[in-house]
Amino acid sequence: MLHAIKLALRKLFVKGQYTLTRTISLAVGLAFGMLILSEVFYYYSYDGFYPDADRIYTVQTSFKRDKQKGEFENYPRVSGGVAPGIKAEVPGVELATRLNSIGSHVVYDGEKKGYKAKVVLADEHWVDVVPRPMISGNPVEILARPMACMVSSELAESMGGNVIGNQIELKRYPGKKMTIQGVFKALPENTNYPYDILVSMVSITEFFAWDGSNNWIGNDRYMAYVKLQPGINPEDLAPALRQMQEKYQDIKRLEEEQGGMVLKYVLKPIKAIYKNNHKDMLVILSTIALAVLFVSLMNYFLLTLSILVNRAKTSAIYKTCGAQANNIRQLIFVESLTLFVLALALASLLLWVFKPFAEAQLGHSLTSAVNPGVLWPLLGVLVTWLVLMSYLPARYFSRIPVSTAFRSYRQKKNSWKLGLLALQFAGASFILTLMVIVTLQYDQMRHADHGYRTEGIYYGSTASMNGSQVQMVVNELNALADVEQVSLGYSVPIEYASGNNVLSPDGNRELFNVADFYEVDEHYFSMLEIPIIQGHPFSSEATSINNVMVSQKAADLLTVYNKWTDGIVGKPLIITEHEPTTIQGSFSDFIIGPLSKPDDRPSVFFFKPQHVFIQEKNELPSMSLTVLIKVQGNGQHGVRDKIAAVFNKVLPKKDAQIRSLADEQLLSYADEKGFRNAMLAGNFVILLITIIGLLGYTTNEATRRQKELAIRRINGARLSDLVQFFVVELQYMAIPAVLLGLVGAWYTASKWMQNFAYKIPLHWSLFVLCSFVILMTVAVVAIVNYVRIGNRNPVEALRYE
């Protein structure tokens, strides 16, 4: 083995072995391939860190929106009483717990220093189902005490380390003091349900006006986890779940009223939640990574086998000196291993250099992917890669006949080279076409009309303000020269809305679910330029408090369900969680959330004048409003800082966060942008590798046929004719390969775009353009290299004849 290592190292670093070219080609392919494959494996590792993760399931609500013909849809939250009910009523369930998110908040310590944290209510069974290692404190006792909490080790460290006994409060809930009684090890990034602070569930009434922790219908905001007994199949629990519903929800009566089954519960493996929500993305990322690795490997074979042809006499000499086929294969394996180690080191260096860019696109740190769920499968891929890159060249080299090698052995046919090159062209065509489609889809979503104005719209929260302070902020904002209009509401269209049900006029049947944006004032619609189709806009003079404005989609459904023939304006309406109301009018449907994941429900807004908002804010200071500000034009330079300064006048910590609606809309497409950038990087990598392979092929082909070229040149053939001959021969292979790549790109893009409600048309011209780019690149690279080689003196090729 030591002798083989010496020979391999000596041979690799001599002229003509393309060691640097092969190493760079392998390194670039490995760097990109490892990065993308590690992301795929990272998706599969989500929530696998919990003890007995294979037995932990989330409880999801399965429901129908359309009672008549709709399919069941799953929602990952349940009502508060479901988790303990399942534990008590369903045999085979060993343990159950529930979590209730309060949201992301600014948390103040005793010195009024602020920290950002995700806050969640948890019951005392958390430690039995989805626990984290405790650094200090008893979680069972802590989660049973009112206003007791535990914080993550990361948050504790940022607070100074020794935090036990300290009191904290949320910016949105001033005066609500919580005592830190425990510290748990911070959650890794690969979790579906992150949090930094766990507050006892019995503290719920301090943050919510109504304690829904034990209700069975509605208020489905709880994440429920159950741990099944060993060997239990979750599908076998369906009858017991049904019996539980009959006992506690009177489900039979509800189904009779609704005209069929509309609600049930399903159990989903905790480890499968994230990957199931990104199935199409995983398929595409895996395809891209494997395509890059495959093209890189084909390029390595192309260069390596071409080199081994020129080393045929070396193989023959080894054999005549007594070397066996295994000895020769061992030599090539050591050479391949050396190249692999060099390429792996260079790939690691590239990942380190581009780490900030990669983390920005992936949305998490690269170190978070360093876990067994990622490292072991990635190691398996690398070992497979090493075996392939070693075995085939070694087998080829060891089988060169001795007698043939001593007669100036040359590979007579180049079909195997063309085959390897064709695979690279197919991969390049696939990646380029897919990149163009993804880029166009991203640009269409980013620039599409969402149905409301975003430019020049800013908004901020009234958390930690009272009503008088909100009034002061509104007055001072209106006084700013840059500000055109100020409005109050609860949210903006880019955010997802809560759901409530529209009832029949008699209140006995649920007709459909709506995205409920709750109350807005008289300026909201005009500020966001949402068109009013029927009726009149909200007005402080002419509109009654609690009147409702419905979207066109809701208006159409109401007309059909209630058989209204004279319009909807002025009709009475009942929506759950609200008092009976009157329809003020209808507005044009807009996109709720991002276009990539739009909420397709009808939407509703209720009216509340600004002065009533202020009055209620005085009565309930913890109520958080959204202040929307429309500035002159599309936004002046520094106007955000001016708005923040107005908010900070009344905020004790001067920590106002003013967001731009246009920027937030753009951020909602961060996943699509990251995917597009991954495609751009993959396209660059695979084109680079393909060009390297093409240069190697054309160089070897010209060298193999150098005598033919020389004779043709001496006999008067023009260089342009010779180059044309070689390039046309190359294009005969390239065209079918590129077409194969286009077919793969069309199929993959079609599957990916099924997730989008709005998509670009896959026009044939797009595929023609991409194929033209690849074929022209092939032609240009080949022409340049053939011209360079063809200009050599033909005498040099014939001097030894």
PyMOL commands that set and color helices and strands:
alter all, ss='L'
color gray80, all
select helices_A, chain A and resi 2-12+19-44+53-55+82-89+126-129+139-142+153-158+201-206+234-248+251-258+270-277+279-310+312-320+325-353+355-362+366-369+372-398+402-405+415-447+467-479+524-528+552-562+610-619+639-648+661-667+670-704+706-714+719-755+764-790+794-798
alter helices_A, ss='H'
color red, helices_A
select strands_A, chain A and resi 56-64+72-75+93-108+114-122+134-136+148-152+167-170+178-184+197-200+222-228+263-269+457-461+483-489+498-503+510-520+532-535+548-551+572-573+581-587+603-607+626-631+659-660
alter strands_A, ss='S'
color yellow, strands_A
deselect
rebuild
show_as cartoon
